[in-house]
Amino acid sequence: MARLGGYWLRYVASVVLTTLSALIVFILLYPVLFAVLSSLIRGQMLVTDPIRAVEVGLSLEHYVKAVSDPRFVSATAMSLLVALTNIAFSLLVITPAAYAFSRFRFPGRDALLVAYLVMNQVGGGFGVAAVIALYVMLLKLNQAGLPVIGNPVVLAAIYTAGAVPFQTWMVKNYLDALPREIDESAFIDGASWRQIIFDVVLPASKPTMVVIALFAFMGAWGEFIIANFLRVETLAAYVYVTATGQTIFWSDFAARTILFALPIIAVYVFTQRYIGEAMRYGAGKL
């Protein structure tokens, strides 16, 4: 009887958890359904009733219009340039920094780690004030003759700077779990510090490197406030602008947002197996 009771308890728990999971997925996908229908409906309409969408008719005209728009194509190329540059900057800056925090003891190390942790947690009004201060500083630099405004490389550098605290903590905790014998063996064999970091440690830390690249890509792809400040028309900035005019073509806007979201979804799907491992060793210890 005890075994039978335990079986039914597990069965009921499984049914309840499955139902709850399905409900959560439905709640998350419900607004996406209307965005997709709005992007597929003929004419310009914000769909609020799926039956109405079927009555009017569905087509791919808004997607064709989006990918045929030179400004959309240019913004997409700019987003790819900024995102890839951000990935390169992040790997070049965060990996050595995390290695130094993980392997060396130096004056101010603990204080700097605490400062990184504080910067990870601080947001809200402080973040808005920081963006305003950043914009003023960039204007001053541009007035001084430095080509800051409209420069996608500067935009990528700003994104990298913003990601340094969290990702350095995450990668440091991951490197703490790697045996020091890996570094020592390479050092005995005559490897330089650059070779140890990028040829030995980096390949051994593939999951966390993938997560750095993923976060760098997502951060650069989805941000539009600083991009607007710098007058760099990324895809996020362009999609935002199309939703702030006096006349909004909702179906065109919905098609652009769906196309905008597809790269993030694809990247996340192909890298999710690395995310769990890296987060378990890294971000989970923050």
C-alpha positions in Angstrom: 0.0 0.0 0.0 2.8 2.3 0.8 4.4 1.8 -2.6 1.0 2.3 -4.3 0.5 5.5 -2.3 3.9 6.8 -3.3 3.3 6.0 -6.9 0.0 7.9 -7.0 1.6 10.8 -5.2 4.4 11.0 -7.8 1.8 10.7 -10.5 -0.3 13.6 -9.2 2.8 15.7 -8.6 3.9 15.0 -12.2 0.5 16.0 -13.6 0.3 19.2 -11.6 3.9 20.3 -12.5 3.2 19.4 -16.2 0.0 21.4 -16.2 1.7 24.3 -14.4 4.6 24.3 -17.0 2.1 24.2 -19.9 0.2 27.2 -18.4 3.5 29.2 -18.0 4.5 28.5 -21.5 1.0 29.5 -22.8 1.2 32.8 -20.8 4.6 33.5 -22.2 3.7 32.7 -25.8 0.2 34.3 -25.8 1.4 37.8 -26.7 3.8 36.3 -29.2 0.9 34.7 -31.0 -0.8 38.1 -31.6 2.5 39.6 -32.7 2.9 36.8 -35.3 -0.7 37.2 -36.4 -0.3 41.0 -36.7 2.8 40.4 -38.9 1.0 38.0 -41.2 -2.4 39.7 -41.6 -3.1 41.5 -44.8 -3.1 45.3 -44.6 -2.1 47.2 -41.4 -3.8 46.0 -38.3 -3.0 45.2 -34.6 -4.7 41.8 -34.2 -6.7 41.4 -31.0 -8.9 38.5 -32.3 -7.4 35.5 -34.0 -10.6 34.8 -35.8 -10.6 38.3 -37.3 -7.0 37.6 -38.6 -8.2 34.4 -40.4 -11.2 36.2 -41.9 -9.0 39.1 -43.3 -6.4 36.7 -44.6 -2.7 36.0 -44.0 0.3 36.6 -46.1 4.1 37.2 -45.9 3.9 40.7 -47.5 5.1 42.5 -44.4 8.2 40.3 -44.1 9.0 40.8 -47.8 8.6 44.5 -47.3 10.9 44.4 -44.3 13.8 42.5 -45.9 13.4 44.6 -49.1 13.8 47.8 -47.1 17.4 49.1 -47.6 17.3 50.8 -44.2 16.3 47.6 -42.5 19.1 45.7 -44.3 21.6 48.4 -43.4 20.5 48.4 -39.7 20.8 44.6 -39.6 24.4 44.8 -41.0 25.2 47.5 -38.5 23.9 45.3 -35.6 25.9 42.4 -36.8 29.1 44.5 -36.9 28.5 46.0 -33.4 27.6 42.5 -32.0 30.6 40.8 -33.4 32.9 43.6 -32.4 31.5 43.4 -28.9 32.1 39.7 -28.8 35.8 40.2 -29.8 36.2 43.0 -27.2 34.6 41.0 -24.5 36.8 37.9 -25.1 39.9 40.0 -25.2 39.2 42.0 -22.1 37.1 39.7 -19.8 39.2 36.5 -20.2 42.6 38.0 -19.1 40.8 40.0 -16.3 39.0 36.9 -14.9 42.2 34.9 -15.2 44.1 37.5 -13.1 41.4 37.6 -10.4 41.3 33.8 -10.3 45.0 33.0 -10.3 46.8 36.0 -8.7 46.8 37.9 -5.4 47.6 41.6 -5.8 46.9 44.8 -3.8 43.3 45.9 -4.1 42.1 42.6 -5.6 39.4 42.0 -3.0 38.2 45.6 -3.0 37.9 45.6 -6.8 36.0 42.3 -6.7 33.6 43.8 -4.2 33.2 46.9 -6.4 32.4 44.6 -9.3 29.8 42.8 -7.3 28.2 46.2 -6.2 28.1 47.3 -9.9 26.4 44.0 -10.8 23.6 44.8 -8.3 23.1 48.6 -8.8 20.6 49.7 -11.4 17.5 51.8 -11.6 18.0 55.5 -11.2 21.8 55.1 -10.9 21.9 53.4 -14.3 19.8 56.2 -15.9 22.1 58.8 -14.4 25.2 56.9 -15.7 23.7 56.8 -19.2 23.1 60.6 -19.1 26.6 61.2 -17.8 28.0 58.9 -20.5 26.1 60.8 -23.2 27.5 64.2 -21.9 31.0 62.8 -21.9 30.7 61.4 -25.4 29.4 64.8 -26.7 32.4 66.5 -25.1 34.8 64.0 -26.7 33.1 64.5 -30.1 33.4 68.3 -29.8 37.1 67.8 -29.0 37.6 66.2 -32.4 37.4 62.5 -31.5 35.0 60.6 -33.9 32.7 59.2 -31.2 29.2 60.0 -32.4 28.2 57.6 -35.1 31.1 55.2 -34.5 30.0 51.6 -34.1 33.3 50.5 -32.6 32.9 53.0 -29.8 29.4 51.7 -29.2 30.7 48.1 -29.0 33.4 49.3 -26.5 30.7 50.9 -24.3 28.7 47.6 -24.3 31.9 45.7 -23.4 32.6 48.1 -20.5 29.1 47.6 -19.2 29.4 43.8 -19.3 32.8 43.6 -17.6 31.7 43.4 -13.9 29.2 40.6 -14.2 31.0 38.5 -16.8 34.4 38.9 -15.1 32.8 37.5 -11.9 31.2 34.6 -13.8 34.4 33.6 -15.7 36.5 34.0 -12.5 34.4 31.6 -10.6 34.5 29.2 -13.5 38.3 29.4 -13.7 38.5 28.8 -10.0 37.2 25.3 -10.6 39.9 24.5 -13.2 43.0 22.7 -11.8 46.0 25.0 -11.5 48.1 22.1 -12.8 46.9 23.0 -16.4 48.6 26.4 -16.1 51.7 25.2 -14.3 52.3 22.5 -16.9 52.1 24.9 -19.8 54.3 27.4 -17.9 57.0 24.7 -17.3 56.8 23.9 -21.0 57.8 27.4 -21.8 54.4 28.9 -22.7 54.0 32.7 -22.4 51.1 34.2 -20.4 49.3 35.0 -23.6 49.6 31.4 -24.7 48.5 30.1 -21.3 45.4 32.3 -21.3 44.3 32.0 -25.0 45.8 28.6 -26.0 45.4 26.6 -22.8 42.8 28.1 -20.4 40.4 29.4 -23.1 40.0 26.0 -24.9 39.5 24.4 -21.5 36.8 26.9 -20.7 34.7 26.5 -23.8 31.3 26.7 -22.1 32.0 30.0 -20.3 33.6 31.4 -23.5 30.4 30.6 -25.3 28.3 32.3 -22.6 30.5 35.4 -22.9 30.0 35.5 -26.6 26.2 34.9 -26.1 25.8 37.6 -23.6 27.9 40.0 -25.7 25.8 39.2 -28.8 22.5 39.6 -26.9 23.5 42.8 -25.2 24.6 44.4 -28.4 21.7 43.1 -30.5 19.0 44.2 -28.1 20.2 47.6 -26.8 18.9 50.8 -28.4 19.1 53.6 -25.9 22.9 54.2 -26.1 22.8 53.3 -29.8 20.3 56.2 -30.3 22.5 58.5 -28.2 25.5 57.7 -30.4 23.4 57.9 -33.6 24.4 54.4 -34.7 21.3 52.9 -36.3 21.4 49.3 -35.2 18.4 47.1 -35.9 17.1 47.6 -32.4 17.3 51.4 -32.8 15.6 51.3 -36.1 12.7 49.1 -34.9 12.3 51.4 -31.9 12.1 54.5 -34.2 9.4 52.9 -36.3 7.2 52.5 -33.2 7.5 56.1 -32.0 6.2 58.1 -34.9 2.7 59.7 -35.1 1.6 57.0 -37.5 2.5 53.4 -36.6 2.1 50.7 -39.2 1.5 47.9 -36.8 1.8 44.9 -39.1 5.1 46.2 -40.6 6.3 46.8 -37.0 5.3 43.3 -35.9 7.2 41.7 -38.9 10.3 43.7 -38.0 10.2 42.7 -34.4 9.8 39.0 -35.3 12.8 39.2 -37.6 14.7 41.1 -35.0 14.0 38.3 -32.4 14.9 35.4 -34.6 18.8 35.7 -34.3 18.6 35.8 -30.5 16.3 32.7 -30.5 18.6 30.8 -32.9 21.8 31.7 -31.0 20.2 30.7 -27.6 18.9 27.4 -29.0 22.3 26.3 -30.4 24.2 27.3 -27.2 21.9 26.4 -24.4 23.8 23.2 -23.5 26.9 25.4 -22.7 24.9 27.9 -20.7 23.8 25.5 -18.0 27.4 24.3 -17.4 28.9 27.8 -17.4 26.2 29.2 -15.2 26.5 26.3 -12.7 30.2 27.0 -12.2 30.2 30.7 -12.7 27.1 32.9 -12.2 25.6 30.4 -9.7 28.4 31.4 -7.3 27.9 35.1 -7.4 
